[in-house]
Amino acid sequence: MQTRIVRIGNSQGIRIPKLIIEQLGKPDAVELEIKNNQLIISPITTPRSGWGEAFERMAADGDEQSPEISFPQIDDPWQETEWTW
């Protein structure tokens, strides 16, 4: 896709088509970097982004229970005499 560089105040910029913004997940901010003489625009994601929606899907699917965790028994006399369980 080609676009033109336009004047924006005292700067220059490009207009990013709506379709591309939607494909990036409609980010509020992006990171710009230059690699091999190419401008790379990447969405900035926050840690744990999307977790809320994932938990809502899990709850809707009835998959919100923690897995059962079992620990192996250690047959050690020291464990029995030194620890209060």
C-alpha positions in Angstrom: 0.0 0.0 0.0 1.3 3.4 -0.9 0.6 6.7 0.9 1.9 10.3 0.6 3.9 12.2 3.1 1.9 15.3 4.2 2.6 18.5 6.1 1.2 18.5 9.6 2.0 21.9 11.2 5.8 22.2 11.2 6.2 18.5 10.8 5.5 15.8 8.2 3.5 12.7 8.6 1.6 9.9 7.0 -2.1 9.0 7.2 -2.6 5.5 8.3 -5.7 3.9 6.7 -8.4 2.7 9.1 -8.1 -0.9 7.9 -4.4 -1.0 8.9 -5.2 0.6 12.4 -7.9 -2.1 12.9 -5.5 -4.8 11.9 -3.1 -3.5 14.6 -5.9 -3.8 17.2 -6.7 0.0 17.4 -3.7 0.9 19.5 -3.6 4.2 21.5 0.2 4.4 20.9 2.7 3.0 18.5 6.5 2.5 18.5 8.5 3.7 15.6 11.9 2.2 14.6 14.2 2.2 11.6 15.6 -1.2 10.5 17.5 -1.7 7.2 16.3 1.7 6.0 12.7 0.8 6.6 10.2 2.5 9.0 8.6 -0.1 11.2 5.4 0.9 13.1 4.5 -1.5 16.0 1.6 -1.3 18.4 2.6 -0.8 22.0 0.9 -3.4 24.1 0.6 -3.3 27.9 1.4 -6.2 30.0 -1.6 -8.5 30.5 -3.5 -6.8 27.8 -6.5 -9.0 26.8 -6.5 -10.9 30.0 -9.9 -9.4 31.0 -11.5 -10.7 27.8 -9.8 -14.0 28.2 -11.2 -14.5 31.7 -14.6 -13.5 30.6 -14.5 -16.2 27.9 -13.3 -18.7 30.4 -16.2 -17.9 32.7 -18.7 -18.1 29.9 -17.3 -21.5 29.0 -17.3 -22.7 32.6 -13.5 -23.1 32.6 -12.7 -20.9 35.5 -11.7 -23.6 38.0 -8.0 -23.9 39.1 -6.4 -27.1 38.1 -5.9 -29.7 40.8 -2.3 -29.8 41.9 -0.8 -32.7 43.8 2.5 -32.8 45.4 4.5 -36.0 45.8 4.9 -37.4 49.2 8.4 -37.4 50.6 9.2 -40.2 52.9 11.7 -38.5 55.1 11.8 -38.9 59.0 13.3 -35.4 59.3 10.2 -33.9 57.7 8.0 -35.6 60.3 10.1 -34.6 63.3 11.1 -31.1 62.4 8.0 -29.7 60.7 4.6 -29.0 62.1 2.1 -29.7 59.4 
